[in-house]
């Protein structure tokens, strides 16, 4: 009797494992082969990463175009954690005429990447933990300085933090200005 039970258990286990393997193979065959990097991972169930948060925002189409032009999508889709200070479309509109278009040109890719990386910190900096005078190192090697005035949080005295959105790989702080790195 014990031998029959063991044999039945082994047969059932093999059948179950073979079903899972066939299912896994079918799923892997359905996955598109042209997607590469972390940005190619499709996951509609998890919390959005910092890039997906920006893509989902109608107020950040210029930022998304810039991140794509600088080829930073994969880097910002990785585990992080990142804090992204995300200028709105209106923030980019405040720059002198032709600035954004000029930076989107392929020959300005390094300059664009430097500016965008000046908007990214390693680590998660929540708005409620930012302090007046705090200096935060940015991915491009520069620093930004936080100030608080009349209950508002500002970066380098030029951009105001207007909203914060948590992401799976960090935090996105919406800002009303583009913060330019010192020359």
C-alpha positions in Angstrom: 0.0 0.0 0.0 2.8 2.4 0.9 4.5 1.6 -2.4 1.3 2.4 -4.4 1.0 5.7 -2.5 4.6 6.7 -3.1 4.3 5.8 -6.8 1.1 7.8 -7.1 2.7 10.8 -5.4 5.8 10.6 -7.7 3.6 10.4 -10.8 1.4 13.3 -9.7 4.4 15.4 -8.9 5.9 14.8 -12.3 2.7 15.7 -14.0 2.4 18.9 -12.1 6.0 19.9 -12.7 5.7 19.2 -16.4 2.6 21.3 -16.7 4.4 24.3 -15.0 7.4 23.8 -17.3 5.2 23.8 -20.4 3.4 26.8 -19.2 6.6 28.6 -18.5 8.0 27.7 -22.0 4.8 29.0 -23.6 5.0 32.3 -21.7 8.7 32.8 -22.6 7.9 32.2 -26.3 5.2 34.9 -26.2 7.5 37.6 -24.8 8.7 40.0 -27.4 12.4 39.6 -28.2 13.1 43.2 -29.1 12.8 44.7 -25.6 16.1 45.1 -23.7 17.1 46.6 -20.4 15.0 47.2 -17.3 12.6 49.5 -19.2 11.6 46.5 -21.4 10.1 44.6 -18.4 6.3 44.6 -18.6 4.5 44.6 -15.2 1.0 46.0 -15.0 0.5 44.9 -11.4 3.4 46.5 -9.4 3.8 50.1 -8.4 5.2 52.3 -11.2 8.9 53.2 -11.2 10.1 56.8 -11.5 10.1 56.7 -15.3 6.6 55.2 -15.5 5.3 57.8 -13.1 6.6 60.5 -15.5 5.3 58.8 -18.6 1.8 58.6 -17.0 1.8 62.3 -16.2 0.5 64.7 -18.9 2.5 67.4 -17.2 5.8 65.7 -17.8 5.9 65.0 -21.6 8.9 67.3 -22.1 10.8 65.6 -19.3 10.0 62.2 -20.8 11.2 63.3 -24.3 14.4 64.6 -22.7 15.0 61.4 -20.7 14.5 59.4 -23.9 16.8 61.6 -25.9 19.5 61.4 -23.2 19.1 57.6 -23.2 18.5 57.5 -19.4 15.2 55.4 -19.5 16.9 52.1 -18.6 19.1 53.7 -15.9 16.1 55.3 -14.2 14.0 52.1 -14.5 16.5 50.1 -12.4 16.1 49.3 -8.7 17.5 52.6 -7.5 16.5 54.0 -5.1 16.2 57.4 -6.8 14.8 60.7 -5.9 13.8 62.5 -9.1 13.1 66.3 -9.0 10.8 66.3 -12.1 10.2 69.7 -13.8 6.8 70.1 -15.4 6.2 71.1 -19.0 5.5 74.6 -17.7 8.9 74.6 -16.0 10.6 73.8 -19.3 8.6 76.6 -20.9 10.2 79.1 -18.6 13.6 78.5 -20.2 14.7 80.8 -22.9 13.2 80.1 -26.3 14.9 77.3 -28.2 16.7 75.9 -25.1 14.8 72.7 -24.9 14.9 72.1 -28.7 18.6 72.8 -28.7 19.2 70.3 -25.9 17.2 67.6 -27.6 19.6 67.7 -30.6 21.7 64.6 -30.8 25.0 66.6 -30.5 23.8 68.0 -27.2 23.1 64.6 -25.6 25.9 65.0 -23.0 24.7 68.4 -21.9 21.2 67.2 -21.7 22.2 64.1 -19.7 24.2 66.4 -17.3 21.1 68.6 -16.7 18.8 65.6 -16.2 21.3 63.9 -13.8 21.4 67.1 -11.8 17.7 66.4 -11.1 18.4 62.9 -9.7 19.7 61.8 -6.3 20.6 58.4 -5.1 18.4 57.4 -2.2 14.9 58.4 -1.2 14.4 61.9 0.1 10.8 62.4 1.3 9.5 65.9 1.4 8.7 65.8 5.1 12.4 64.9 5.8 13.9 67.7 3.8 15.4 70.4 5.9 16.3 74.1 5.4 19.9 74.3 4.2 20.2 70.6 3.4 22.7 69.8 0.6 21.9 66.8 -1.5 24.4 65.2 -3.9 23.1 64.6 -7.4 24.0 61.9 -9.9 26.0 64.3 -12.1 28.3 65.0 -9.2 26.8 68.4 -8.3 24.9 69.4 -5.2 21.5 71.1 -4.7 20.5 73.0 -1.7 17.1 72.8 -0.1 15.5 75.8 1.5 12.2 76.2 3.3 10.3 79.5 3.2 6.7 80.1 4.2 6.0 76.3 4.2 7.4 75.8 0.7 10.3 73.7 -0.2 12.7 75.1 -2.8 15.7 73.8 -4.6 18.6 76.2 -5.1 16.2 79.0 -4.5 14.7 78.7 -8.0 12.3 75.7 -8.1 9.5 74.9 -5.7 8.4 71.4 -4.9 4.7 71.2 -5.7 3.9 67.5 -5.3 5.4 64.2 -4.4 4.7 60.8 -5.9 6.1 57.6 -4.4 7.5 55.1 -6.9 8.6 51.5 -6.7 12.2 52.6 -7.1 12.2 55.9 -5.2 10.3 59.2 -5.1 9.3 61.7 -7.7 9.1 65.3 -6.6 7.2 67.5 -9.1 8.9 70.9 -9.3 7.9 74.1 -11.0 11.4 75.0 -12.4 14.3 73.5 -14.2 17.4 73.4 -11.9 20.5 74.0 -13.9 23.9 72.7 -12.7 26.5 75.3 -11.8 29.0 75.9 -14.6 
